[in-house]
Each structure stands twice: as structure tokens, then as C-alpha cells.
């Protein structure tokens, strides 16, 4: 009976994922690099390019969910009914699923071991009615633990992984582990993004390299991984996340917002090359 239930769940996962054109994982080797902030703004940047209601984001950080806050969706709840669980909705119709929607209060912790986290992720994938999407971004917690392994194994046709780093040498060391992890699971690496790469003063435009610069490019060169770009520090990114107002909408002319747009262009180029390769094969 257990095997039957497992087979049915896997069948539902495959059925929902088949309706999504591109599945992209956002990963970091360590915490504190702004991974979720990058994931949220990438989702908005993708949706802004003529894709309202065609982008989703799965907050797979079970014990530390933050995507609903960043996208101004915390007051919503997940709705349940045939044929499953319906996502909350963020700006530009972005569909959002997160454990945050299921917690009673801000003080409610998730005190779960790895197996329970994997069960939750399976249920999100099997029971959520994502519908027809062009992009699903999966925001993973830091590291290469249970959540990352579960996602990679449950969605074998992932289009690629985006790895977030900051310029510091400490981050570079850990990110190399994330690259190796991704390769061991035979998932394509779309590229590396160097976040917090220099501080651009919003008043005068002067740039200061607070955390050095070039760490992401160095990893890309050392490990032969594409480099997607640098996102400079901007205090308004933090302000936008705290207020649930996506930075790239409010400050679309800023250097950081333009960096997000350029990175999305490179992501789309990577995916187009993959589609061409599949067609030729």
C-alpha cells in the first residue's frame, strides 16, 4: 500500500510539473548572500517581460520562509479544493507557495528533522495546482541538504540551477561545494550570480567595493561555469523586501534593477540554447 501511495504521489508530481515549461532552482552554498532576495526579484523580472500570471515561485526553505514577505503576499492564505491546493498571488500574478502561509504567527517555528521537510516538499509538488506556467523558480535554503536533494530527485527534468554568491573568499569556498553538488546530481548549471557586488550610492552614483569584487567571476572561470552578472548593493533592495514591494518595479532605472534585467536575458538565452539542442537531438 505504501508503494502504491508513493507511485500516485510521483504521478501527480509529474503531471503538475509537465504543465510548467521551465523549472529553475536557486541555490547558495551558504546563508547571508541574499539568495531569496535575488530569487524574488528574478521572478518579478521574468513576469515583467510580458508574462503576467505565467511565473511561479516555490519557497522551499521550510524552516525559514521569506518569499511571501518579500513579494507582499503575507496576508493571503493557500486555498484548498478540487483538484488540490491553490497558490497565493503576488505582484504581476506571480504564484507563490510557502510554509509561511501555514504558520499561525511570526513566532511559530518549524521544528522538523530532514524527513519531514522532504514530506512537505513532496506535498507542495504533488498537490499544488500551479497550472500552466512558463517559469517556476524554486528557492532553496542555504547549503546542499535535504531540501535541495529532494527537489533535485523529485524533478529530474530541472532546466538548470542558478547559484548565488557574494564576492568574499569565504563565500567562494562554499559555493564551489554547491557547484560540485549540482554536477553530481547531473543538473545543468545556468550560471553564477555575484550579489552584493559593490555599493552604488543612490544619490551620487559612486561605487565602493565593500565585499571586494570579482569572486563570482573567479569561481566561474575556475570551475568552467557561466557567469550571469553582478548585482550591486543598494539599500533600497532591503527596503523593498521589508515593505513587500519588489525593488525592480519601484526602482527600475537603478543599476541593480538593470543588472537583474540583464541576468534574466542571459537566463533566457541559456534556456533557448537548451531548447535548440533538444530539437536537434
C-alpha positions in Angstrom: 0.0 0.0 0.0 2.8 2.4 0.8 4.4 1.8 -2.6 1.1 2.5 -4.3 0.7 5.8 -2.4 4.2 6.7 -3.3 3.6 5.9 -7.0 0.4 8.0 -7.0 2.2 11.0 -5.5 5.0 10.7 -8.0 2.4 10.5 -10.8 0.8 13.8 -9.5 4.2 15.5 -9.3 5.0 14.5 -12.9 1.6 15.6 -14.1 1.8 19.1 -12.5 5.4 19.6 -13.5 4.6 18.7 -17.1 2.4 21.8 -17.3 5.4 24.0 -16.4 7.8 24.9 -19.3 10.9 25.8 -17.3 11.8 24.7 -13.8 14.8 26.6 -12.3 16.4 26.1 -8.9 18.0 29.0 -7.0 20.8 27.7 -4.7 23.5 29.0 -2.5 26.3 27.3 -0.6 25.9 29.4 2.5 23.4 31.8 4.1 23.6 35.5 4.1 24.2 36.0 0.4 20.8 37.4 -0.4 19.6 34.3 -2.3 15.9 34.7 -1.6 16.0 38.4 -2.4 17.6 37.5 -5.7 15.0 34.8 -6.4 12.1 37.1 -5.6 13.4 39.9 -7.9 14.2 37.4 -10.7 10.6 36.2 -10.6 9.4 39.7 -10.9 11.9 40.5 -13.7 10.7 37.4 -15.6 7.0 38.3 -15.1 7.6 41.9 -16.3 8.7 40.6 -19.7 5.2 40.0 -20.9 4.5 37.1 -18.6 1.7 38.1 -16.2 0.3 35.0 -14.4 2.9 32.8 -16.0 5.6 32.8 -13.3 5.6 30.9 -10.0 7.9 30.6 -7.1 8.1 27.8 -4.6 9.7 28.8 -1.3 11.3 25.5 -0.4 13.0 26.9 2.7 10.8 25.0 5.1 12.1 26.4 8.4 13.0 29.9 7.2 10.4 31.0 4.6 10.7 34.6 3.4 9.4 34.9 -0.1 5.8 35.9 0.9 7.1 38.8 2.9 9.3 40.0 0.0 6.5 39.8 -2.5 3.9 41.5 -0.3 1.7 38.3 -0.1 1.8 37.5 3.7 -1.9 38.4 4.3 -3.0 35.7 1.9 -3.7 32.0 2.6 -3.4 28.9 0.5 -6.8 27.7 -0.7 -7.7 24.0 -0.8 -10.3 22.4 -3.1 -10.5 20.1 -6.1 -8.1 19.4 -7.6 -5.6 20.5 -4.9 -4.0 23.4 -3.2 -4.1 26.8 -4.9 -1.1 29.2 -4.6 -1.2 32.7 -3.2 -0.7 35.5 -5.7 2.0 38.2 -5.7 2.8 41.1 -8.0 2.1 40.6 -11.7 0.2 37.5 -10.9 3.2 35.6 -9.6 2.0 32.3 -8.0 3.6 31.7 -4.5 3.7 28.7 -2.3 5.4 28.7 1.1 5.3 27.2 4.6 4.9 30.8 5.8 1.2 30.7 4.7 0.6 27.8 7.0 2.1 29.2 10.2 -0.1 30.6 13.0 2.1 33.6 13.8 5.6 35.1 13.2 6.8 33.3 16.4 5.7 29.8 15.2 8.8 27.8 14.5 9.1 24.7 12.3 11.0 22.1 14.4 11.3 19.3 11.9 14.0 16.8 11.0 15.0 16.2 7.4 12.5 13.5 6.5 9.5 15.8 7.5 10.9 18.6 5.4 11.1 16.2 2.4 7.5 15.1 3.0 6.4 18.8 2.9 8.2 19.4 -0.3 6.7 16.3 -1.9 3.2 17.6 -0.9 3.9 21.0 -2.4 4.9 19.5 -5.7 2.2 16.8 -5.8 -0.8 18.8 -4.5 -0.3 22.4 -5.6 -2.3 23.5 -8.6 0.3 25.5 -10.4 -1.5 25.4 -13.7 0.2 26.4 -17.0 3.4 28.3 -16.2 6.3 29.4 -18.3 8.7 29.6 -15.3 8.8 28.1 -11.8 11.6 29.3 -9.6 12.4 27.1 -6.6 14.1 29.0 -3.8 16.1 26.5 -1.7 17.6 27.1 1.8 21.3 27.5 2.1 23.5 24.5 1.7 23.2 21.1 0.0 20.9 19.3 2.5 17.6 17.5 2.5 15.5 20.1 0.7 18.0 20.5 -2.2 18.4 16.8 -2.6 14.6 16.2 -2.5 13.9 18.9 -5.2 16.7 17.6 -7.5 15.4 14.0 -7.2 11.7 14.7 -7.5 12.1 17.0 -10.5 14.6 15.2 -12.7 13.9 17.5 -15.7 15.0 20.7 -14.0 16.1 23.1 -16.7 19.0 24.4 -14.6 20.4 25.7 -11.3 21.4 29.3 -10.5 24.0 29.7 -7.8 24.2 32.9 -5.7 27.4 34.1 -4.1 28.9 37.3 -2.7 32.5 38.4 -3.5 34.1 37.3 -0.3 36.6 34.4 -0.3 34.6 32.6 2.4 31.5 32.5 0.1 33.6 31.4 -2.8 34.9 28.3 -0.9 31.3 27.2 0.0 29.9 28.0 -3.5 32.4 25.6 -5.1 30.7 22.8 -3.0 27.3 23.8 -4.4 28.7 23.6 -7.9 30.1 20.1 -7.3 26.7 19.1 -5.6 24.8 20.2 -8.7 27.1 18.3 -11.1 27.0 15.1 -9.0 23.2 15.2 -9.5 23.6 15.8 -13.2 21.6 19.0 -13.2 22.6 21.8 -15.7 24.1 24.9 -14.2 22.7 28.1 -15.7 25.3 30.2 -14.0 26.6 32.1 -11.0 25.3 35.5 -9.8 27.5 37.7 -7.7 25.2 39.5 -5.3 26.2 42.5 -3.1 28.9 43.3 -5.6 29.9 46.8 -4.8 27.8 49.5 -3.2 26.3 52.1 -5.6 25.3 55.3 -3.8 21.7 56.1 -4.8 22.4 59.8 -4.5 25.7 60.3 -6.3 26.1 57.0 -8.2 29.6 56.4 -6.8 30.6 52.7 -6.3 32.5 51.3 -3.4 33.6 47.6 -3.2 32.6 46.7 0.4 32.9 43.0 -0.1 35.6 43.1 -2.7 34.6 42.3 -6.2 35.0 39.6 -8.8 34.5 36.5 -6.6 31.7 35.1 -8.8 33.7 35.6 -12.0 36.7 33.8 -10.4 34.5 30.8 -9.5 33.0 30.8 -12.9 36.5 30.8 -14.5 38.0 28.2 -12.1 35.1 25.7 -12.5 34.1 26.5 -16.1 30.6 27.7 -15.1 28.7 30.6 -16.9 28.8 33.9 -15.1 25.4 35.6 -15.2 26.4 39.0 -13.7 26.9 41.3 -10.7 24.2 42.8 -8.6 25.4 45.9 -6.7 24.4 46.6 -3.1 21.5 49.1 -2.9 19.8 49.9 0.4 16.5 50.2 -1.4 16.6 46.5 -2.2 16.4 45.7 1.6 13.7 48.4 2.0 11.6 46.9 -0.8 11.9 43.4 0.6 10.8 44.6 4.1 7.9 46.5 2.6 6.8 43.7 0.2 7.4 46.0 -2.7 9.7 44.4 -5.3 12.8 46.6 -5.9 13.0 46.3 -9.6 9.4 47.6 -10.0 9.9 50.6 -7.8 13.5 51.5 -9.0 13.6 50.2 -12.5 16.2 52.7 -13.6 18.8 51.8 -10.9 22.0 49.9 -11.7 20.8 47.0 -9.6 17.5 46.7 -11.4 19.2 46.9 -14.8 21.6 44.1 -13.6 18.6 41.9 -12.8 17.2 42.5 -16.3 20.5 41.7 -18.0 20.8 38.5 -15.9 17.3 37.4 -17.0 18.3 37.9 -20.6 21.2 35.6 -20.1 19.0 33.0 -18.4 16.6 33.1 -21.3 19.5 32.7 -23.8 20.7 29.6 -21.8 17.2 28.1 -22.0 16.8 28.8 -25.7 20.1 27.1 -26.4 18.8 24.1 -24.4 15.6 24.0 -26.4 17.5 24.2 -29.7 19.8 21.3 -28.5 16.7 19.2 -27.7 15.1 20.0 -31.1 18.3 19.0 -32.9 18.6 15.7 -31.0 
